[in-house]
Amino acid sequence: EMCIRDSWSIDDDAERQTARRESQTADYFLGGINAVAQTGELVAADLSGSRIGAYPFAAGNVVIVTGINKIVPTLSDAFDRLESVAYPLENERAQEAYGVESAIAKQLVYRRETEEGRTTVVLVREQLGY
């Protein structure tokens, strides 16, 4: 059974929170990241953790799709990109879409996957997101 839904479209706070928690343990979790360091690390961040919570453990399988615009030389550059490129654009989007500010409240550095085959990174030779 496949379930795709936007939890932010749920009006009831408790129901929305439940949907967000349940999404973390999906068999497959599709998401993106904010930066890819040429040294191998992936960096992702968000306000609540609902976008990145599944990555380290909870989801059965993780598929991360990202564009070449997010490639930077080092982990330090990845954090710089997060602060100076991704966050300002996400904050603007969140204010327009939800009327609230975003924040880099929770961040994840993905260095490697220990469970073979669990995480797939799809690097698209295009500019994707921010």
N, C-alpha and C positions, 0 to 999 in steps of 0.2 A: 504494500500500500504506500503510495506516495502522497505526501502532504506538503503543499507549498502555500504558505500564507504569510502575510505581512502582519506581524503582531501589533504594530502601531495602529492598524485599522480597527482594532478591538477597543470598544469604548469602556468596557468594565475593567477597572484597574486590576482586580484579582484575577480575572480571566486572562488578561493580557500578560500578567506576570507568570501565570501557569504555562501559557503557550510559549513564552520565551524560555522558561526553564526546560520544558519538554523538548524544544528544538535542539538543545545541546547534546542530547543523547540519541539523536537520530542515527540510523544506520549509515547514512551518507550526509555530510554537511558540506555545502558549497559556500565558499567565501573568498574574500580578497585580502590583500595586505597593503601596507603603506610604503614599504621599501624592501628591496632585495640587495643585500650587500654582495659584492663580488667575492668576498671572503666566505660566503656561504650562508650567512644568517638571513632570516626573514623577520621583519619587524611589523607588528600590527598593534593598533591601539584603538580604544573607543571609550565612551563615557561610562556605560554600564557593565561592559564585559560580555554582553549577549552576542556580540559579533565574534569575539575571540575565545570565548569560554570552551567551545567544543574542540578547538585545535589541539591543546596539549594532551587530552585524555578522553573526554566524555563521548565524543562521536565514534561510531564504529570505523568509519572511513572519512577522510577529509580530502576535498578537492579544492585547491587554492588556484584561482585564476588571476593572473596579473599581466600587466603590459611592460614593455621595455622602458617606458618612461620612469619606472620606479627603480631601475638599476642604478646603484651608486657604488663607489669604490670600497668603502669600509663600513663597519658597524657604526662608527661615530658619524659618518656621513648619513647613514640611515636615520639616526636620531635627529640629525639636523633637518633632513627632508621631512620627517614627521612634523617637527615644530614649525618649519618655515613654509612648507608647501601644502601638505595634506591637511593639517589642522585648520589653518585659516579658511580653506575652501569647504571643509566639512562643517565648520562652525557656521559659515554663511548659509550652507544648504539646510542645516538643522533649524536655523532661525526662520528661514522661509517656509520650510515644510511643517515644522511642529511648533514654532513660536518660542523655542527654548535655545539657549546656547549649548554648545557641545564643550567637551573638555578632554584632555588626554589624561583620563582618570585611571585607566587600567591599560597597561601595555605588556606585550609579549615579545620575547626574543626566541624565535624558533631556530635552534642550532642544528638539530638533526632529529630524525624519527627513529625510535628504538624498535618499533614493531614493523617489520618488513612488509611493504605493500600497503600500509595503512594510509599514508599521505601521498598525494599526487600533486605536484606543482605544474601548472600549465602556463608556460611563458608565451604570451602572444606577441608577435612582432608588430605591435601597434601601440598607440597611446591609449591606455585604458584607465579611466577614472583619474584620481589624484592621490 
